[in-house]
Amino acid sequence: MRRVFILAVLALALPLMAYADSSIDVSNAGGTITGNASGLSLTGSTLFKFGSAVGSNLGTVSFTTGAFISGDAQNGGMLAAGGSFTITGNGTNGVPNGVIFNGTFSSDATWTLVTLANGTHNYTLHGAIVDSSGRVGATTQITVNTGKGLFNGSIALSSGDTNLAVPEPGTLGLLGTGLLGIAGLMRRKFWAK
């Protein structure tokens, strides 16, 4: 009985471990970030890395955020949850064709201003995103081309990075259920003798 219990606990734990360790790294560059009190948006950004697939144009990345709830686009601040975040593939190099991820910012996002030693300014957007199926990700979009001036409402995006969780609990759950079934058959066969 103890072995069956241990096997059952293992079968239930495997899907959780797989969910925590699986992710796809997505990188994009180019495009324009625009912003005002209503929030930020990214358009025209090119997807150049999706997991192990790399190419000069694998699709697009775009987003909109909620409105600023503190601070502003020029000096940095907090943005309300909501908006949208979309990753679209074009079918190149094994990347799926069509919408790969379509979600929203699930909590407040931060727009951070950093002044470097040489006086230039970098802005970073960081926030958690989630799609309708519960697939989660974290995104960091970085602009570095503001020079010594502050964000003036529109800037070219240098690079962006997003990590998407890839849930595998269904497959491992089936494996665990199968192992439980085999354990039950073996137990029944053992006690039948």
C-alpha positions as CSV (number, residue, x, y, z in Angstrom):
1,M,0.0,0.0,0.0
2,R,2.9,2.4,0.8
3,R,4.4,1.8,-2.6
4,V,1.2,2.7,-4.4
5,F,0.8,5.8,-2.3
6,I,4.4,6.9,-3.2
7,L,3.8,6.2,-6.8
8,A,0.6,8.2,-6.7
9,V,2.3,11.2,-5.2
10,L,5.1,11.0,-7.8
11,A,2.5,10.8,-10.6
12,L,0.9,14.0,-9.3
13,A,4.2,15.8,-8.7
14,L,5.7,15.2,-12.2
15,P,3.3,17.6,-14.0
16,L,4.1,20.4,-11.6
17,M,7.8,19.9,-12.1
18,A,7.5,19.9,-15.9
19,Y,5.4,23.1,-15.8
20,A,8.0,25.0,-13.7
21,D,11.0,24.1,-15.9
22,S,9.7,24.6,-19.4
23,S,9.9,27.9,-21.2
24,I,10.5,29.4,-24.7
25,D,12.7,32.4,-25.1
26,V,11.4,34.9,-27.6
27,S,13.4,37.9,-28.8
28,N,12.5,40.8,-31.0
29,A,14.0,44.1,-32.3
30,G,13.0,47.2,-34.1
31,G,9.7,48.8,-34.2
32,T,8.5,51.9,-32.4
33,I,7.3,52.4,-28.8
34,T,4.9,55.2,-28.4
35,G,3.5,56.5,-25.1
36,N,1.6,59.0,-23.1
37,A,-0.6,59.1,-20.0
38,S,-2.9,56.4,-21.6
39,G,0.0,53.9,-21.6
40,L,2.6,52.5,-24.0
41,S,2.4,50.6,-27.3
42,L,4.8,48.7,-29.5
43,T,4.3,48.4,-33.3
44,G,6.4,47.1,-36.1
45,S,8.8,45.0,-34.0
46,T,10.3,41.9,-35.8
47,L,10.6,38.5,-34.1
48,F,14.1,37.2,-34.7
49,K,14.3,34.3,-32.1
50,F,11.7,31.8,-31.0
51,G,13.1,29.0,-28.9
52,S,15.9,27.4,-31.0
53,A,14.6,29.0,-34.2
54,V,16.7,32.1,-35.3
55,G,16.2,34.2,-38.4
56,S,16.1,37.8,-39.5
57,N,12.3,37.8,-39.7
58,L,10.2,35.1,-38.0
59,G,7.2,37.2,-37.3
60,T,6.1,40.2,-35.2
61,V,5.7,41.3,-31.6
62,S,3.3,44.0,-30.5
63,F,1.8,45.2,-27.3
64,T,-0.3,47.9,-25.6
65,T,-0.3,48.5,-21.8
66,G,-2.8,49.9,-19.4
67,A,-2.7,53.6,-18.5
68,F,-0.1,55.1,-16.1
69,I,-1.3,54.8,-12.5
70,S,1.8,56.6,-11.2
71,G,4.6,58.5,-12.8
72,D,4.7,59.1,-16.6
73,A,6.2,58.0,-19.9
74,Q,9.1,60.5,-19.6
75,N,10.2,59.8,-16.0
76,G,9.1,56.2,-15.5
77,G,6.3,54.8,-13.5
78,M,3.7,52.1,-13.0
79,L,1.2,51.0,-15.7
80,A,-2.2,49.4,-14.9
81,A,-2.8,45.7,-15.7
82,G,-4.6,45.0,-19.0
83,G,-3.7,46.0,-22.6
84,S,-2.6,43.3,-25.0
85,F,0.5,41.4,-25.9
86,T,0.7,39.5,-29.2
87,I,3.4,37.3,-30.8
88,T,2.7,36.3,-34.4
89,G,4.8,33.8,-36.3
90,N,5.2,33.7,-40.1
91,G,6.0,29.9,-40.5
92,T,9.7,30.4,-41.1
93,N,12.4,28.1,-39.6
94,G,9.8,25.9,-37.9
95,V,8.0,28.8,-36.1
96,P,4.2,28.4,-36.1
97,N,2.3,30.4,-38.7
98,G,-0.2,32.8,-37.2
99,V,-0.8,34.0,-33.6
100,I,1.5,32.1,-31.2
101,F,0.6,34.1,-28.1
102,N,-2.2,36.5,-27.5
103,G,-2.6,37.7,-23.9
104,T,-2.7,40.7,-21.5
105,F,-0.5,42.2,-18.8
106,S,-1.8,40.2,-15.8
107,S,-0.5,42.7,-13.2
108,D,0.9,46.2,-13.0
109,A,3.9,46.7,-15.3
110,T,6.9,49.0,-14.6
111,W,8.4,51.5,-17.0
112,T,11.9,52.3,-15.5
113,L,14.2,55.1,-16.4
114,V,17.9,54.5,-15.8
115,T,20.5,57.3,-16.4
116,L,23.9,55.8,-17.3
117,A,27.3,57.2,-16.2
118,N,27.7,59.0,-19.5
119,G,24.4,60.8,-19.2
120,T,22.4,58.7,-21.7
121,H,19.0,57.3,-20.7
122,N,17.6,53.8,-21.0
123,Y,14.0,52.8,-20.4
124,T,12.9,49.2,-19.5
125,L,9.4,47.8,-19.5
126,H,8.9,44.8,-17.3
127,G,5.6,42.9,-16.6
128,A,3.9,39.6,-16.4
129,I,1.7,38.5,-19.2
130,V,-0.9,35.7,-19.4
131,D,-3.1,34.3,-22.2
132,S,-6.7,32.9,-22.0
133,S,-5.5,29.4,-21.4
134,G,-3.4,30.4,-18.4
135,R,0.0,30.2,-20.2
136,V,2.2,32.8,-18.5
137,G,5.3,34.7,-19.4
138,A,7.4,37.6,-18.3
139,T,8.6,40.3,-20.7
140,T,11.3,42.9,-20.7
141,Q,11.4,45.4,-23.5
142,I,14.4,47.7,-23.5
143,T,14.9,50.9,-25.5
144,V,18.4,52.4,-25.5
145,N,18.4,55.1,-28.1
146,T,17.2,58.1,-26.1
147,G,20.6,59.6,-25.9
148,K,20.9,62.4,-23.4
149,G,17.3,63.5,-23.9
150,L,14.3,61.9,-22.2
151,F,11.5,59.9,-23.8
152,N,9.5,62.3,-26.0
153,G,6.5,60.1,-26.8
154,S,8.1,57.9,-29.5
155,I,11.3,55.9,-29.7
156,A,12.8,53.0,-31.7
157,L,13.0,49.7,-29.8
158,S,16.5,48.3,-29.6
159,S,15.6,44.9,-28.3
160,G,13.0,42.9,-26.4
161,D,12.9,39.6,-24.6
162,T,10.0,37.5,-23.5
163,N,9.9,34.1,-21.8
164,L,6.8,32.0,-22.3
165,A,6.0,29.1,-20.0
166,V,5.3,25.9,-22.0
167,P,2.9,23.7,-20.0
168,E,3.5,19.9,-20.3
169,P,1.3,18.6,-17.4
170,G,-1.1,16.9,-19.8
171,T,1.5,14.5,-21.2
172,L,3.1,13.7,-17.9
173,G,-0.3,13.4,-16.2
174,L,-1.2,10.7,-18.7
175,L,2.1,8.9,-17.9
176,G,1.4,9.2,-14.2
177,T,-2.1,7.8,-14.6
178,G,-0.7,4.9,-16.6
179,L,1.9,4.1,-13.9
180,L,-0.9,4.1,-11.3
181,G,-2.9,1.7,-13.5
182,I,0.0,-0.6,-13.8
183,A,0.7,-0.5,-10.1
184,G,-2.9,-1.3,-9.4
185,L,-2.8,-4.3,-11.8
186,M,0.4,-5.6,-10.2
187,R,-1.0,-5.2,-6.8
188,R,-4.2,-7.1,-7.8
189,K,-2.1,-9.9,-9.4
190,F,0.2,-10.1,-6.3
191,W,-2.7,-10.5,-3.9
192,A,-4.5,-13.0,-6.2
193,K,-1.7,-15.6,-5.6
